[in-house]
Amino acid sequence: MRAIDADRLKEHIDKLPALPDGNFAGNHSALKALINMQPSVESERKTGKWKHMVGWWECNQCHAEYTDMPTCMGKVIYEYCPMCGARMEEET
C-alpha cells in the first residue's frame, strides 16, 4: 500500500464526465489508472519521537498528548502518531 494525496484525487474525479443519471462515464480500470497517477506522499511523512511526560506521552511533531497509550516494557507500541501521522522512532 502507498499513501496518495486524496485531495488531488478528488479534484481529478470531479473533472470526470458524468452520465445524465449522475454516474461516472469511466470504468474501474480508468479509475485505477487515475489513482496510480497520483503523487505519493510517503516521502513527505514526518519522523517524530514520543516524549514521556509525567502521566502522558506527547508527540514531538504535533504535540498531541495521550494519557492512555499502549506500551510494552515501558515503550510505546504505536509506530505512528494517530494525530499527525509522523513515523515514530525511539522515544526521548
PyMOL Python script that loads the backbone (N, CA, C, O; Angstrom):
from pymol import cmd

cmd.read_pdbstr("""\
ATOM      1  N   MET A   1       0.841  -1.172   0.000  1.00  0.00           N
ATOM      2  CA  MET A   1       0.000   0.000   0.000  1.00  0.00           C
ATOM      3  C   MET A   1       0.884   1.232   0.000  1.00  0.00           C
ATOM      4  O   MET A   1       1.952   1.246   0.611  1.00  0.00           O
ATOM      5  N   ARG A   2       0.419   2.284  -0.705  1.00  0.00           N
ATOM      6  CA  ARG A   2       1.142   3.547  -0.669  1.00  0.00           C
ATOM      7  C   ARG A   2       0.162   4.673  -0.421  1.00  0.00           C
ATOM      8  O   ARG A   2      -0.985   4.613  -0.864  1.00  0.00           O
ATOM      9  N   ALA A   3       0.601   5.690   0.277  1.00  0.00           N
ATOM     10  CA  ALA A   3      -0.242   6.838   0.560  1.00  0.00           C
ATOM     11  C   ALA A   3      -0.299   7.737  -0.665  1.00  0.00           C
ATOM     12  O   ALA A   3       0.699   7.899  -1.367  1.00  0.00           O
ATOM     13  N   ILE A   4      -1.462   8.321  -0.925  1.00  0.00           N
ATOM     14  CA  ILE A   4      -1.612   9.260  -2.035  1.00  0.00           C
ATOM     15  C   ILE A   4      -2.259  10.530  -1.526  1.00  0.00           C
ATOM     16  O   ILE A   4      -2.786  10.560  -0.414  1.00  0.00           O
ATOM     17  N   ASP A   5      -2.223  11.579  -2.328  1.00  0.00           N
ATOM     18  CA  ASP A   5      -2.851  12.840  -1.999  1.00  0.00           C
ATOM     19  C   ASP A   5      -4.335  12.740  -2.367  1.00  0.00           C
ATOM     20  O   ASP A   5      -4.694  12.865  -3.537  1.00  0.00           O
ATOM     21  N   ALA A   6      -5.181  12.518  -1.384  1.00  0.00           N
ATOM     22  CA  ALA A   6      -6.607  12.314  -1.633  1.00  0.00           C
ATOM     23  C   ALA A   6      -7.270  13.566  -2.190  1.00  0.00           C
ATOM     24  O   ALA A   6      -8.201  13.459  -2.988  1.00  0.00           O
ATOM     25  N   ASP A   7      -6.818  14.742  -1.791  1.00  0.00           N
ATOM     26  CA  ASP A   7      -7.419  15.971  -2.299  1.00  0.00           C
ATOM     27  C   ASP A   7      -7.211  16.109  -3.806  1.00  0.00           C
ATOM     28  O   ASP A   7      -8.128  16.495  -4.532  1.00  0.00           O
ATOM     29  N   ARG A   8      -6.016  15.795  -4.267  1.00  0.00           N
ATOM     30  CA  ARG A   8      -5.764  15.845  -5.711  1.00  0.00           C
ATOM     31  C   ARG A   8      -6.588  14.803  -6.438  1.00  0.00           C
ATOM     32  O   ARG A   8      -7.072  15.058  -7.541  1.00  0.00           O
ATOM     33  N   LEU A   9      -6.755  13.633  -5.842  1.00  0.00           N
ATOM     34  CA  LEU A   9      -7.573  12.587  -6.449  1.00  0.00           C
ATOM     35  C   LEU A   9      -9.013  13.069  -6.609  1.00  0.00           C
ATOM     36  O   LEU A   9      -9.626  12.862  -7.656  1.00  0.00           O
ATOM     37  N   LYS A  10      -9.551  13.711  -5.574  1.00  0.00           N
ATOM     38  CA  LYS A  10     -10.920  14.221  -5.650  1.00  0.00           C
ATOM     39  C   LYS A  10     -11.058  15.282  -6.728  1.00  0.00           C
ATOM     40  O   LYS A  10     -12.082  15.347  -7.409  1.00  0.00           O
ATOM     41  N   GLU A  11     -10.033  16.118  -6.890  1.00  0.00           N
ATOM     42  CA  GLU A  11     -10.076  17.133  -7.951  1.00  0.00           C
ATOM     43  C   GLU A  11     -10.165  16.474  -9.329  1.00  0.00           C
ATOM     44  O   GLU A  11     -10.925  16.923 -10.186  1.00  0.00           O
ATOM     45  N   HIS A  12      -9.393  15.415  -9.538  1.00  0.00           N
ATOM     46  CA  HIS A  12      -9.437  14.707 -10.817  1.00  0.00           C
ATOM     47  C   HIS A  12     -10.785  14.018 -11.028  1.00  0.00           C
ATOM     48  O   HIS A  12     -11.324  14.039 -12.134  1.00  0.00           O
ATOM     49  N   ILE A  13     -11.324  13.416  -9.988  1.00  0.00           N
ATOM     50  CA  ILE A  13     -12.613  12.730 -10.107  1.00  0.00           C
ATOM     51  C   ILE A  13     -13.718  13.732 -10.421  1.00  0.00           C
ATOM     52  O   ILE A  13     -14.623  13.434 -11.201  1.00  0.00           O
ATOM     53  N   ASP A  14     -13.649  14.913  -9.821  1.00  0.00           N
ATOM     54  CA  ASP A  14     -14.645  15.945 -10.100  1.00  0.00           C
ATOM     55  C   ASP A  14     -14.646  16.370 -11.561  1.00  0.00           C
ATOM     56  O   ASP A  14     -15.668  16.831 -12.070  1.00  0.00           O
ATOM     57  N   LYS A  15     -13.520  16.219 -12.237  1.00  0.00           N
ATOM     58  CA  LYS A  15     -13.415  16.623 -13.644  1.00  0.00           C
ATOM     59  C   LYS A  15     -13.877  15.537 -14.610  1.00  0.00           C
ATOM     60  O   LYS A  15     -13.988  15.787 -15.810  1.00  0.00           O
ATOM     61  N   LEU A  16     -14.146  14.333 -14.101  1.00  0.00           N
ATOM     62  CA  LEU A  16     -14.604  13.260 -14.980  1.00  0.00           C
ATOM     63  C   LEU A  16     -16.002  13.574 -15.507  1.00  0.00           C
ATOM     64  O   LEU A  16     -16.837  14.095 -14.768  1.00  0.00           O
ATOM     65  N   PRO A  17     -16.267  13.260 -16.791  1.00  0.00           N
ATOM     66  CA  PRO A  17     -17.617  13.494 -17.312  1.00  0.00           C
ATOM     67  C   PRO A  17     -18.605  12.539 -16.656  1.00  0.00           C
ATOM     68  O   PRO A  17     -18.284  11.385 -16.371  1.00  0.00           O
ATOM     69  N   ALA A  18     -19.808  13.041 -16.423  1.00  0.00           N
ATOM     70  CA  ALA A  18     -20.842  12.220 -15.797  1.00  0.00           C
ATOM     71  C   ALA A  18     -21.955  11.932 -16.800  1.00  0.00           C
ATOM     72  O   ALA A  18     -22.208  12.729 -17.704  1.00  0.00           O
ATOM     73  N   LEU A  19     -22.608  10.803 -16.637  1.00  0.00           N
ATOM     74  CA  LEU A  19     -23.778  10.461 -17.446  1.00  0.00           C
ATOM     75  C   LEU A  19     -24.984  11.239 -16.913  1.00  0.00           C
ATOM     76  O   LEU A  19     -24.927  11.761 -15.799  1.00  0.00           O
ATOM     77  N   PRO A  20     -26.067  11.327 -17.678  1.00  0.00           N
ATOM     78  CA  PRO A  20     -27.240  12.078 -17.211  1.00  0.00           C
ATOM     79  C   PRO A  20     -27.776  11.630 -15.851  1.00  0.00           C
ATOM     80  O   PRO A  20     -28.347  12.435 -15.116  1.00  0.00           O
ATOM     81  N   ASP A  21     -27.595  10.350 -15.512  1.00  0.00           N
ATOM     82  CA  ASP A  21     -28.099   9.882 -14.210  1.00  0.00           C
ATOM     83  C   ASP A  21     -27.102  10.135 -13.079  1.00  0.00           C
ATOM     84  O   ASP A  21     -27.360   9.737 -11.943  1.00  0.00           O
ATOM     85  N   GLY A  22     -25.979  10.780 -13.357  1.00  0.00           N
ATOM     86  CA  GLY A  22     -25.005  11.128 -12.329  1.00  0.00           C
ATOM     87  C   GLY A  22     -23.874  10.128 -12.170  1.00  0.00           C
ATOM     88  O   GLY A  22     -22.938  10.386 -11.413  1.00  0.00           O
ATOM     89  N   ASN A  23     -23.928   8.992 -12.860  1.00  0.00           N
ATOM     90  CA  ASN A  23     -22.845   8.000 -12.771  1.00  0.00           C
ATOM     91  C   ASN A  23     -21.651   8.458 -13.591  1.00  0.00           C
ATOM     92  O   ASN A  23     -21.802   9.167 -14.587  1.00  0.00           O
ATOM     93  N   PHE A  24     -20.462   8.047 -13.165  1.00  0.00           N
ATOM     94  CA  PHE A  24     -19.271   8.393 -13.923  1.00  0.00           C
ATOM     95  C   PHE A  24     -19.246   7.629 -15.237  1.00  0.00           C
ATOM     96  O   PHE A  24     -19.666   6.475 -15.313  1.00  0.00           O
ATOM     97  N   ALA A  25     -18.746   8.294 -16.267  1.00  0.00           N
ATOM     98  CA  ALA A  25     -18.681   7.673 -17.583  1.00  0.00           C
ATOM     99  C   ALA A  25     -17.463   6.762 -17.719  1.00  0.00           C
ATOM    100  O   ALA A  25     -17.325   6.079 -18.734  1.00  0.00           O
ATOM    101  N   GLY A  26     -16.581   6.735 -16.728  1.00  0.00           N
ATOM    102  CA  GLY A  26     -15.397   5.886 -16.799  1.00  0.00           C
ATOM    103  C   GLY A  26     -15.692   4.489 -16.295  1.00  0.00           C
ATOM    104  O   GLY A  26     -16.817   4.195 -15.889  1.00  0.00           O
ATOM    105  N   ASN A  27     -14.697   3.632 -16.319  1.00  0.00           N
ATOM    106  CA  ASN A  27     -14.846   2.280 -15.772  1.00  0.00           C
ATOM    107  C   ASN A  27     -13.807   2.072 -14.676  1.00  0.00           C
ATOM    108  O   ASN A  27     -13.011   2.965 -14.385  1.00  0.00           O
ATOM    109  N   HIS A  28     -13.821   0.891 -14.073  1.00  0.00           N
ATOM    110  CA  HIS A  28     -12.920   0.637 -12.944  1.00  0.00           C
ATOM    111  C   HIS A  28     -11.451   0.765 -13.333  1.00  0.00           C
ATOM    112  O   HIS A  28     -10.660   1.294 -12.552  1.00  0.00           O
ATOM    113  N   SER A  29     -11.073   0.305 -14.497  1.00  0.00           N
ATOM    114  CA  SER A  29      -9.660   0.392 -14.868  1.00  0.00           C
ATOM    115  C   SER A  29      -9.236   1.849 -15.066  1.00  0.00           C
ATOM    116  O   SER A  29      -8.091   2.200 -14.784  1.00  0.00           O
ATOM    117  N   ALA A  30     -10.140   2.692 -15.544  1.00  0.00           N
ATOM    118  CA  ALA A  30      -9.808   4.115 -15.700  1.00  0.00           C
ATOM    119  C   ALA A  30      -9.620   4.766 -14.338  1.00  0.00           C
ATOM    120  O   ALA A  30      -8.717   5.585 -14.169  1.00  0.00           O
ATOM    121  N   LEU A  31     -10.462   4.415 -13.358  1.00  0.00           N
ATOM    122  CA  LEU A  31     -10.305   4.966 -12.010  1.00  0.00           C
ATOM    123  C   LEU A  31      -9.022   4.469 -11.364  1.00  0.00           C
ATOM    124  O   LEU A  31      -8.341   5.232 -10.678  1.00  0.00           O
ATOM    125  N   LYS A  32      -8.675   3.183 -11.574  1.00  0.00           N
ATOM    126  CA  LYS A  32      -7.420   2.656 -11.032  1.00  0.00           C
ATOM    127  C   LYS A  32      -6.221   3.374 -11.650  1.00  0.00           C
ATOM    128  O   LYS A  32      -5.252   3.681 -10.956  1.00  0.00           O
ATOM    129  N   ALA A  33      -6.289   3.641 -12.950  1.00  0.00           N
ATOM    130  CA  ALA A  33      -5.198   4.366 -13.613  1.00  0.00           C
ATOM    131  C   ALA A  33      -5.083   5.771 -13.037  1.00  0.00           C
ATOM    132  O   ALA A  33      -3.976   6.273 -12.840  1.00  0.00           O
ATOM    133  N   LEU A  34      -6.212   6.402 -12.769  1.00  0.00           N
ATOM    134  CA  LEU A  34      -6.210   7.733 -12.179  1.00  0.00           C
ATOM    135  C   LEU A  34      -5.571   7.719 -10.795  1.00  0.00           C
ATOM    136  O   LEU A  34      -4.787   8.609 -10.465  1.00  0.00           O
ATOM    137  N   ILE A  35      -5.896   6.726  -9.993  1.00  0.00           N
ATOM    138  CA  ILE A  35      -5.291   6.600  -8.662  1.00  0.00           C
ATOM    139  C   ILE A  35      -3.784   6.386  -8.779  1.00  0.00           C
ATOM    140  O   ILE A  35      -3.016   6.977  -8.019  1.00  0.00           O
ATOM    141  N   ASN A  36      -3.353   5.548  -9.723  1.00  0.00           N
ATOM    142  CA  ASN A  36      -1.922   5.281  -9.890  1.00  0.00           C
ATOM    143  C   ASN A  36      -1.140   6.510 -10.348  1.00  0.00           C
ATOM    144  O   ASN A  36       0.071   6.579 -10.135  1.00  0.00           O
ATOM    145  N   MET A  37      -1.809   7.483 -10.976  1.00  0.00           N
ATOM    146  CA  MET A  37      -1.132   8.698 -11.451  1.00  0.00           C
ATOM    147  C   MET A  37      -0.883   9.688 -10.333  1.00  0.00           C
ATOM    148  O   MET A  37      -0.125  10.639 -10.523  1.00  0.00           O
ATOM    149  N   GLN A  38      -1.491   9.501  -9.179  1.00  0.00           N
ATOM    150  CA  GLN A  38      -1.365  10.473  -8.090  1.00  0.00           C
ATOM    151  C   GLN A  38       0.018  10.394  -7.449  1.00  0.00           C
ATOM    152  O   GLN A  38       0.604   9.316  -7.350  1.00  0.00           O
ATOM    153  N   PRO A  39       0.538  11.553  -7.012  1.00  0.00           N
ATOM    154  CA  PRO A  39       1.860  11.546  -6.379  1.00  0.00           C
ATOM    155  C   PRO A  39       1.814  10.865  -5.018  1.00  0.00           C
ATOM    156  O   PRO A  39       0.839  10.985  -4.277  1.00  0.00           O
ATOM    157  N   SER A  40       2.868  10.162  -4.712  1.00  0.00           N
ATOM    158  CA  SER A  40       2.988   9.520  -3.416  1.00  0.00           C
ATOM    159  C   SER A  40       3.403  10.561  -2.389  1.00  0.00           C
ATOM    160  O   SER A  40       4.260  11.398  -2.673  1.00  0.00           O
ATOM    161  N   VAL A  41       2.815  10.524  -1.210  1.00  0.00           N
ATOM    162  CA  VAL A  41       3.176  11.474  -0.160  1.00  0.00           C
ATOM    163  C   VAL A  41       4.075  10.826   0.887  1.00  0.00           C
ATOM    164  O   VAL A  41       4.381  11.448   1.904  1.00  0.00           O
ATOM    165  N   GLU A  42       4.498   9.601   0.657  1.00  0.00           N
ATOM    166  CA  GLU A  42       5.330   8.872   1.615  1.00  0.00           C
ATOM    167  C   GLU A  42       6.612   9.636   1.926  1.00  0.00           C
ATOM    168  O   GLU A  42       7.064   9.647   3.071  1.00  0.00           O
ATOM    169  N   SER A  43       7.207  10.280   0.908  1.00  0.00           N
ATOM    170  CA  SER A  43       8.464  10.988   1.136  1.00  0.00           C
ATOM    171  C   SER A  43       8.269  12.237   1.988  1.00  0.00           C
ATOM    172  O   SER A  43       9.235  12.752   2.551  1.00  0.00           O
ATOM    173  N   GLU A  44       7.026  12.737   2.093  1.00  0.00           N
ATOM    174  CA  GLU A  44       6.766  13.928   2.874  1.00  0.00           C
ATOM    175  C   GLU A  44       6.432  13.619   4.329  1.00  0.00           C
ATOM    176  O   GLU A  44       6.249  14.539   5.127  1.00  0.00           O
ATOM    177  N   ARG A  45       6.351  12.356   4.681  1.00  0.00           N
ATOM    178  CA  ARG A  45       5.955  11.984   6.037  1.00  0.00           C
ATOM    179  C   ARG A  45       7.019  12.420   7.035  1.00  0.00           C
ATOM    180  O   ARG A  45       8.214  12.227   6.810  1.00  0.00           O
ATOM    181  N   LYS A  46       6.581  12.997   8.116  1.00  0.00           N
ATOM    182  CA  LYS A  46       7.481  13.450   9.175  1.00  0.00           C
ATOM    183  C   LYS A  46       7.954  12.273  10.011  1.00  0.00           C
ATOM    184  O   LYS A  46       7.301  11.231  10.076  1.00  0.00           O
ATOM    185  N   THR A  47       9.087  12.457  10.640  1.00  0.00           N
ATOM    186  CA  THR A  47       9.600  11.496  11.597  1.00  0.00           C
ATOM    187  C   THR A  47       9.571  12.170  12.957  1.00  0.00           C
ATOM    188  O   THR A  47      10.011  13.310  13.109  1.00  0.00           O
ATOM    189  N   GLY A  48       9.051  11.455  13.940  1.00  0.00           N
ATOM    190  CA  GLY A  48       8.939  12.036  15.267  1.00  0.00           C
ATOM    191  C   GLY A  48       9.432  11.108  16.347  1.00  0.00           C
ATOM    192  O   GLY A  48       9.915  10.007  16.079  1.00  0.00           O
ATOM    193  N   LYS A  49       9.302  11.567  17.562  1.00  0.00           N
ATOM    194  CA  LYS A  49       9.668  10.776  18.741  1.00  0.00           C
ATOM    195  C   LYS A  49       8.605  10.996  19.802  1.00  0.00           C
ATOM    196  O   LYS A  49       8.035  12.081  19.915  1.00  0.00           O
ATOM    197  N   TRP A  50       8.349   9.957  20.576  1.00  0.00           N
ATOM    198  CA  TRP A  50       7.449  10.087  21.718  1.00  0.00           C
ATOM    199  C   TRP A  50       8.218  10.708  22.870  1.00  0.00           C
ATOM    200  O   TRP A  50       9.336  10.288  23.167  1.00  0.00           O
ATOM    201  N   LYS A  51       7.629  11.705  23.523  1.00  0.00           N
ATOM    202  CA  LYS A  51       8.207  12.282  24.739  1.00  0.00           C
ATOM    203  C   LYS A  51       7.387  11.755  25.910  1.00  0.00           C
ATOM    204  O   LYS A  51       6.165  11.903  25.938  1.00  0.00           O
ATOM    205  N   HIS A  52       8.060  11.146  26.866  1.00  0.00           N
ATOM    206  CA  HIS A  52       7.361  10.636  28.040  1.00  0.00           C
ATOM    207  C   HIS A  52       7.311  11.734  29.087  1.00  0.00           C
ATOM    208  O   HIS A  52       8.336  12.147  29.629  1.00  0.00           O
ATOM    209  N   MET A  53       6.096  12.201  29.361  1.00  0.00           N
ATOM    210  CA  MET A  53       5.878  13.223  30.373  1.00  0.00           C
ATOM    211  C   MET A  53       5.288  12.526  31.599  1.00  0.00           C
ATOM    212  O   MET A  53       4.996  11.331  31.545  1.00  0.00           O
ATOM    213  N   VAL A  54       5.113  13.240  32.683  1.00  0.00           N
ATOM    214  CA  VAL A  54       4.513  12.657  33.883  1.00  0.00           C
ATOM    215  C   VAL A  54       3.025  12.471  33.622  1.00  0.00           C
ATOM    216  O   VAL A  54       2.277  13.446  33.548  1.00  0.00           O
ATOM    217  N   GLY A  55       2.595  11.222  33.482  1.00  0.00           N
ATOM    218  CA  GLY A  55       1.186  10.920  33.297  1.00  0.00           C
ATOM    219  C   GLY A  55       0.710  10.855  31.854  1.00  0.00           C
ATOM    220  O   GLY A  55      -0.442  10.490  31.616  1.00  0.00           O
ATOM    221  N   TRP A  56       1.550  11.195  30.882  1.00  0.00           N
ATOM    222  CA  TRP A  56       1.127  11.104  29.490  1.00  0.00           C
ATOM    223  C   TRP A  56       2.328  11.026  28.570  1.00  0.00           C
ATOM    224  O   TRP A  56       3.469  11.236  28.982  1.00  0.00           O
ATOM    225  N   TRP A  57       2.039  10.714  27.282  1.00  0.00           N
ATOM    226  CA  TRP A  57       3.046  10.697  26.225  1.00  0.00           C
ATOM    227  C   TRP A  57       2.694  11.833  25.264  1.00  0.00           C
ATOM    228  O   TRP A  57       1.521  12.159  25.082  1.00  0.00           O
ATOM    229  N   GLU A  58       3.709  12.428  24.655  1.00  0.00           N
ATOM    230  CA  GLU A  58       3.484  13.531  23.732  1.00  0.00           C
ATOM    231  C   GLU A  58       4.263  13.317  22.447  1.00  0.00           C
ATOM    232  O   GLU A  58       5.418  12.893  22.477  1.00  0.00           O
ATOM    233  N   CYS A  59       3.624  13.612  21.306  1.00  0.00           N
ATOM    234  CA  CYS A  59       4.302  13.585  20.003  1.00  0.00           C
ATOM    235  C   CYS A  59       5.114  14.870  19.881  1.00  0.00           C
ATOM    236  O   CYS A  59       4.586  15.958  20.108  1.00  0.00           O
ATOM    237  N   ASN A  60       6.382  14.754  19.527  1.00  0.00           N
ATOM    238  CA  ASN A  60       7.204  15.966  19.428  1.00  0.00           C
ATOM    239  C   ASN A  60       6.962  16.733  18.131  1.00  0.00           C
ATOM    240  O   ASN A  60       7.512  17.821  17.959  1.00  0.00           O
ATOM    241  N   GLN A  61       6.155  16.197  17.214  1.00  0.00           N
ATOM    242  CA  GLN A  61       5.839  16.911  15.977  1.00  0.00           C
ATOM    243  C   GLN A  61       4.593  17.778  16.108  1.00  0.00           C
ATOM    244  O   GLN A  61       4.628  18.968  15.794  1.00  0.00           O
ATOM    245  N   CYS A  62       3.478  17.180  16.575  1.00  0.00           N
ATOM    246  CA  CYS A  62       2.213  17.929  16.662  1.00  0.00           C
ATOM    247  C   CYS A  62       1.835  18.261  18.103  1.00  0.00           C
ATOM    248  O   CYS A  62       0.866  18.981  18.340  1.00  0.00           O
ATOM    249  N   HIS A  63       2.592  17.742  19.061  1.00  0.00           N
ATOM    250  CA  HIS A  63       2.388  17.980  20.491  1.00  0.00           C
ATOM    251  C   HIS A  63       1.060  17.437  21.012  1.00  0.00           C
ATOM    252  O   HIS A  63       0.555  17.904  22.034  1.00  0.00           O
ATOM    253  N   ALA A  64       0.493  16.451  20.312  1.00  0.00           N
ATOM    254  CA  ALA A  64      -0.713  15.792  20.813  1.00  0.00           C
ATOM    255  C   ALA A  64      -0.333  14.983  22.049  1.00  0.00           C
ATOM    256  O   ALA A  64       0.732  14.368  22.098  1.00  0.00           O
ATOM    257  N   GLU A  65      -1.209  14.991  23.038  1.00  0.00           N
ATOM    258  CA  GLU A  65      -0.949  14.304  24.296  1.00  0.00           C
ATOM    259  C   GLU A  65      -1.862  13.092  24.420  1.00  0.00           C
ATOM    260  O   GLU A  65      -3.051  13.171  24.110  1.00  0.00           O
ATOM    261  N   TYR A  66      -1.308  11.978  24.869  1.00  0.00           N
ATOM    262  CA  TYR A  66      -2.044  10.731  25.018  1.00  0.00           C
ATOM    263  C   TYR A  66      -1.831  10.196  26.426  1.00  0.00           C
ATOM    264  O   TYR A  66      -0.699   9.924  26.827  1.00  0.00           O
ATOM    265  N   THR A  67      -2.917  10.045  27.173  1.00  0.00           N
ATOM    266  CA  THR A  67      -2.802   9.549  28.541  1.00  0.00           C
ATOM    267  C   THR A  67      -2.967   8.045  28.619  1.00  0.00           C
ATOM    268  O   THR A  67      -2.506   7.426  29.578  1.00  0.00           O
ATOM    269  N   ASP A  68      -3.606   7.447  27.643  1.00  0.00           N
ATOM    270  CA  ASP A  68      -3.888   6.017  27.672  1.00  0.00           C
ATOM    271  C   ASP A  68      -3.155   5.318  26.525  1.00  0.00           C
ATOM    272  O   ASP A  68      -3.782   4.728  25.645  1.00  0.00           O
ATOM    273  N   MET A  69      -1.828   5.391  26.546  1.00  0.00           N
ATOM    274  CA  MET A  69      -1.005   4.885  25.458  1.00  0.00           C
ATOM    275  C   MET A  69      -0.583   3.445  25.727  1.00  0.00           C
ATOM    276  O   MET A  69      -0.022   3.162  26.786  1.00  0.00           O
ATOM    277  N   PRO A  70      -0.843   2.519  24.783  1.00  0.00           N
ATOM    278  CA  PRO A  70      -0.398   1.140  24.994  1.00  0.00           C
ATOM    279  C   PRO A  70       1.128   1.046  24.939  1.00  0.00           C
ATOM    280  O   PRO A  70       1.763   1.562  24.019  1.00  0.00           O
ATOM    281  N   THR A  71       1.697   0.383  25.930  1.00  0.00           N
ATOM    282  CA  THR A  71       3.151   0.234  25.981  1.00  0.00           C
ATOM    283  C   THR A  71       3.516  -1.226  26.186  1.00  0.00           C
ATOM    284  O   THR A  71       2.701  -2.038  26.625  1.00  0.00           O
ATOM    285  N   CYS A  72       4.740  -1.530  25.861  1.00  0.00           N
ATOM    286  CA  CYS A  72       5.297  -2.866  26.103  1.00  0.00           C
ATOM    287  C   CYS A  72       6.678  -2.646  26.714  1.00  0.00           C
ATOM    288  O   CYS A  72       7.565  -2.077  26.078  1.00  0.00           O
ATOM    289  N   MET A  73       6.847  -3.095  27.931  1.00  0.00           N
ATOM    290  CA  MET A  73       8.105  -2.934  28.653  1.00  0.00           C
ATOM    291  C   MET A  73       8.526  -1.464  28.709  1.00  0.00           C
ATOM    292  O   MET A  73       9.706  -1.139  28.575  1.00  0.00           O
ATOM    293  N   GLY A  74       7.533  -0.573  28.911  1.00  0.00           N
ATOM    294  CA  GLY A  74       7.814   0.841  29.063  1.00  0.00           C
ATOM    295  C   GLY A  74       7.962   1.625  27.776  1.00  0.00           C
ATOM    296  O   GLY A  74       8.193   2.833  27.822  1.00  0.00           O
ATOM    297  N   LYS A  75       7.834   0.967  26.610  1.00  0.00           N
ATOM    298  CA  LYS A  75       7.968   1.667  25.335  1.00  0.00           C
ATOM    299  C   LYS A  75       6.617   1.696  24.633  1.00  0.00           C
ATOM    300  O   LYS A  75       5.872   0.716  24.664  1.00  0.00           O
ATOM    301  N   VAL A  76       6.306   2.827  23.997  1.00  0.00           N
ATOM    302  CA  VAL A  76       5.059   2.970  23.244  1.00  0.00           C
ATOM    303  C   VAL A  76       5.094   2.037  22.046  1.00  0.00           C
ATOM    304  O   VAL A  76       6.109   1.946  21.356  1.00  0.00           O
ATOM    305  N   ILE A  77       3.981   1.336  21.792  1.00  0.00           N
ATOM    306  CA  ILE A  77       3.971   0.388  20.684  1.00  0.00           C
ATOM    307  C   ILE A  77       3.413   0.996  19.388  1.00  0.00           C
ATOM    308  O   ILE A  77       3.473   0.355  18.339  1.00  0.00           O
ATOM    309  N   TYR A  78       2.870   2.231  19.447  1.00  0.00           N
ATOM    310  CA  TYR A  78       2.415   2.885  18.215  1.00  0.00           C
ATOM    311  C   TYR A  78       3.624   3.283  17.383  1.00  0.00           C
ATOM    312  O   TYR A  78       4.529   3.951  17.881  1.00  0.00           O
ATOM    313  N   GLU A  79       3.644   2.876  16.117  1.00  0.00           N
ATOM    314  CA  GLU A  79       4.730   3.259  15.222  1.00  0.00           C
ATOM    315  C   GLU A  79       4.480   4.611  14.575  1.00  0.00           C
ATOM    316  O   GLU A  79       5.405   5.232  14.050  1.00  0.00           O
ATOM    317  N   TYR A  80       3.217   5.078  14.610  1.00  0.00           N
ATOM    318  CA  TYR A  80       2.841   6.357  14.023  1.00  0.00           C
ATOM    319  C   TYR A  80       2.021   7.145  15.019  1.00  0.00           C
ATOM    320  O   TYR A  80       1.314   6.564  15.842  1.00  0.00           O
ATOM    321  N   CYS A  81       2.109   8.456  14.956  1.00  0.00           N
ATOM    322  CA  CYS A  81       1.253   9.295  15.787  1.00  0.00           C
ATOM    323  C   CYS A  81      -0.154   9.259  15.199  1.00  0.00           C
ATOM    324  O   CYS A  81      -0.317   9.543  14.013  1.00  0.00           O
ATOM    325  N   PRO A  82      -1.179   8.918  15.988  1.00  0.00           N
ATOM    326  CA  PRO A  82      -2.540   8.883  15.466  1.00  0.00           C
ATOM    327  C   PRO A  82      -3.045  10.251  15.014  1.00  0.00           C
ATOM    328  O   PRO A  82      -3.970  10.319  14.204  1.00  0.00           O
ATOM    329  N   MET A  83      -2.471  11.330  15.511  1.00  0.00           N
ATOM    330  CA  MET A  83      -2.960  12.667  15.167  1.00  0.00           C
ATOM    331  C   MET A  83      -2.333  13.203  13.879  1.00  0.00           C
ATOM    332  O   MET A  83      -3.060  13.632  12.982  1.00  0.00           O
ATOM    333  N   CYS A  84      -0.997  13.190  13.764  1.00  0.00           N
ATOM    334  CA  CYS A  84      -0.337  13.808  12.606  1.00  0.00           C
ATOM    335  C   CYS A  84       0.261  12.801  11.635  1.00  0.00           C
ATOM    336  O   CYS A  84       0.657  13.176  10.531  1.00  0.00           O
ATOM    337  N   GLY A  85       0.336  11.530  12.021  1.00  0.00           N
ATOM    338  CA  GLY A  85       0.852  10.501  11.118  1.00  0.00           C
ATOM    339  C   GLY A  85       2.363  10.390  11.074  1.00  0.00           C
ATOM    340  O   GLY A  85       2.897   9.628  10.268  1.00  0.00           O
ATOM    341  N   ALA A  86       3.071  11.133  11.924  1.00  0.00           N
ATOM    342  CA  ALA A  86       4.529  11.042  11.937  1.00  0.00           C
ATOM    343  C   ALA A  86       4.978   9.638  12.302  1.00  0.00           C
ATOM    344  O   ALA A  86       4.427   9.024  13.217  1.00  0.00           O
ATOM    345  N   ARG A  87       5.980   9.126  11.589  1.00  0.00           N
ATOM    346  CA  ARG A  87       6.557   7.817  11.900  1.00  0.00           C
ATOM    347  C   ARG A  87       7.460   7.999  13.107  1.00  0.00           C
ATOM    348  O   ARG A  87       8.377   8.820  13.101  1.00  0.00           O
ATOM    349  N   MET A  88       7.182   7.211  14.151  1.00  0.00           N
ATOM    350  CA  MET A  88       7.901   7.401  15.404  1.00  0.00           C
ATOM    351  C   MET A  88       9.147   6.533  15.499  1.00  0.00           C
ATOM    352  O   MET A  88       9.155   5.361  15.121  1.00  0.00           O
ATOM    353  N   GLU A  89      10.196   7.155  16.017  1.00  0.00           N
ATOM    354  CA  GLU A  89      11.437   6.457  16.318  1.00  0.00           C
ATOM    355  C   GLU A  89      11.465   6.223  17.815  1.00  0.00           C
ATOM    356  O   GLU A  89      10.417   6.263  18.460  1.00  0.00           O
ATOM    357  N   GLU A  90      12.612   5.987  18.374  1.00  0.00           N
ATOM    358  CA  GLU A  90      12.724   5.787  19.829  1.00  0.00           C
ATOM    359  C   GLU A  90      12.223   7.022  20.551  1.00  0.00           C
ATOM    360  O   GLU A  90      12.365   8.145  20.067  1.00  0.00           O
ATOM    361  N   GLU A  91      11.630   6.796  21.721  1.00  0.00           N
ATOM    362  CA  GLU A  91      11.134   7.937  22.486  1.00  0.00           C
ATOM    363  C   GLU A  91      12.288   8.694  23.134  1.00  0.00           C
ATOM    364  O   GLU A  91      13.382   8.164  23.330  1.00  0.00           O
ATOM    365  N   THR A  92      11.999   9.965  23.460  1.00  0.00           N
ATOM    366  CA  THR A  92      13.036  10.809  24.086  1.00  0.00           C
ATOM    367  C   THR A  92      12.841  10.791  25.589  1.00  0.00           C
ATOM    368  O   THR A  92      13.600  11.431  26.317  1.00  0.00           O
TER     369      THR A  92
END
""", "prot")
cmd.dss("prot")
cmd.show_as("cartoon", "prot")
cmd.util.cbc("prot")
cmd.orient("prot")
